[in-house]
Amino acid sequence: MEPIIEVKNIGKKYNINHQQGRYVSLRDVVTDVFKNPFRFLKAKAKSVAGINTKEEYWALKGLDFNIHKGEVIGIIGRNGAGKSTLLKIISQITPPTTGEIKIRGRVGSLLEVGTGFHPELTGRENIMLNGAILGMTYKEIAKKFDQIVEFAGIEKFLDTPVKYYSSGMYVRLAFSVAAHMEPDILIIDEVLAVGDTEFQKKCLGKMDEISKAQGRTILFVSHNMGVIQNLCQKTILLEKGEIKMFDDTDKVIHHYLNNGEHSNAVTDFNVDKTKDAQISRVTILNKDGIPSARIPVSEKFFIKTDFTIFKPLSKTMASLMFYDQGEVLLLASPSDSSMEIGDYEIGNYSITAEIPAFLFNTGQFFFDSIIHKPMIISFDHRRNLGFEIMDNNLNPRSVIFGGNSPGRMAMVLNFKIIKLSSDIKPNGKI
């Protein structure tokens, strides 16, 4: 049987422009023109060639694989590994630079919040539009219409333009349309994380149903290893745009979580000066202040976040949010108990959080570093940074529980024991 998706030597290249020299504002340009227009034009003509430089960046390189009908394939990897780019190529949103891809069937995609929706149209109109885009007739769409609306839970807002929908409503409707329009191939990025927990469970149940009962093919990108493990028979591990591993899901996840590739002690980010504030680097430091993403359970460690303020900000704070491998939130910690920090002027800053010993049990953990205003706006959010807590035979819980310390936290509580009485009768009653 021919594969439903056939990928041969797929590569995707982007050209990155780098501008040298200081940033020139519109006011600078206007001022220079009025001061001396002829000198300004002459100077600009000479300098244009030397200002911009281009760099080739390959988001994907030489990908080869086949996917057959009815398979549920997970795609995992660090941020920037090329997962979303691959899905966009398979969805035919963007063309590959090299190679070819053959798709034998109708594709339904859910890659970003609001993908395929027209903001000025109502929920009802967008359902009809999406069905038409997928090649369905009016009768086919009408037959599925009530199921789509009921699953999405948007009956009350069905005739409201979707531009007024929350991100959660967008996702609920988009997933419901994609799942019920019966595409041969359903492609889903980690956009489901926007929805609430109850709806995520409904989505996972629906994906399991359409893959097993209806024999449809699913490609699913997620950082939630538990969901990938339960839903996908096979998984692709991407690393720096290349396929590191394509095998049974259990083998791939074990390799991903135990080779340390996803846990970097130092992670740098490109600077975007159009933002009000941006995180430039996140560093994990051991108790001696040395960068390390592998921490003994009995030792404290530090997470340092370097960030730049490009515009004066007030009441801005930093927070860390810690998750386990199943993306269960374990701890959300603001940088200040009063929930806000003093005003920030333009400049570079660094904030360091101390993580106490015996907070986390042994295993892999992930965290987000966030610069934001309390309950208002997030200026920058760096997701899915990872570290590993190791057992160094100093964990009292491991001793007590015979070497297998249960749970995700490792804290040992202080117990106070008071003897209330020694007058006990033979039958055990006081």
C-alpha positions, 0 to 999 in steps of 0.5 A: 500500500502506498504511504498517505504522506511521502516525504523525500529530501525535504529542506526549508531555507530562510534568508535572515537579514542583519542590519549593522550600525545603530537604529535610525528612527524616522525623526533622524531621517526627517531631520537629516533631510531638512538639514542637508537633503543632497548630502543626506541622499549621497551618504545614504546611497554610499552606505546602503550596500554595506548596511545589510548582510544576509545569512542562510538559515536551514529550518529543515534539512534532508528529511525523508520518511513515509506515513501510512493511512491510520497511523498516529505520529507524534512530532517532538523536539526542542523549540526551534527544532523545525516542528511547526515548519514541517507541519506547514510544509505538509499542510501546503501552507509554505513550499519546501526549498528542496525535495518533494512531498506527496500527499494522498488525501484531504488535509485538515490543519490546526496550526495556530489560533484562528488559522483559516478563519475570517475575523469578520465572519461569524462562527456559523459562516466560518464553519461553512467556509472551512468546509468549502475549503476542505472540498465538502458539499453544502449537504456534507457540511450541514450534516456535521454542523450541529455536531461541530457546534455542540463539540465546540460549545459556542452555541451562544456565540454562533452568530458573533464575528469570530474576531470577538472570540477569546483564544480558547473559543477560537481553538474549540471551534477550529478543532471541532471543524477540523475533526468533524469535517473528516479529513484523511489527514489531521495535522495539529500543532501544540495550539491545543494548550490554549484550551482548558483542561476539560476541552483538551481531554475532549480533543484527545478523546476525539483524536483517539476515536478518529484514528482507531474507529475511522482509520484516519491519519494524525500528525500531532506536535506537543511537548506533553510527553504523556499525551504523545505516549498515550496517543501516538504509535510512532514519534519523530524526534527533530533536532536542529532541522534534522530527524534524530530518530523515528521509531516506536514512541516509547523508544523515542521519548526515552531517548529524548528525555535521557540524552540531555539534548533538550536541557541546556544550562544556557539558552540564548534568544535573538533580540527583537527591539520592537518589543517593550521587553525581552528575555535574552538569556536563561541560565541554570546554575548549580550551588557553586554558580557553575552552569549545569542542567543536571542538579543533585536532589540534595543541592540548591540551584539557581535560575538566572534570567537576563532581559532587556527593557526597551521602553520604560515600564512600571509594575513589571515582574518576572515569574517562573512556572515549573512543569513535569513531563506531562505538562502538569503545573507544579509551581508558579512562583513570582519574583516578589511576594507583593506581586510587583516590582518597582519601575524599570528604566531602559537598560539590561537587567538580570534576576536570579531565583534560588531553588531550594534543595529537596524541592523537586524529586528526581527526574526531568522537569521543565519551566517557563521564564516570563517577564510580565505585568501582574494579571495584565500582559506578558512582555516575553515568555520563554517556554519549555526550558528543561533541567534534570534532578539526579539522585545522589543517595542523599535523599531521605525519601529514597531511603524510607521508601526503599530507593523508589521515592514516589511523587514529583516533589521531594520536600520532607516535612517537619513532624512534631510528635507529642505523647498524649497519654500512657494510660492504655487499657488491654483492649486498646481503649484509653 
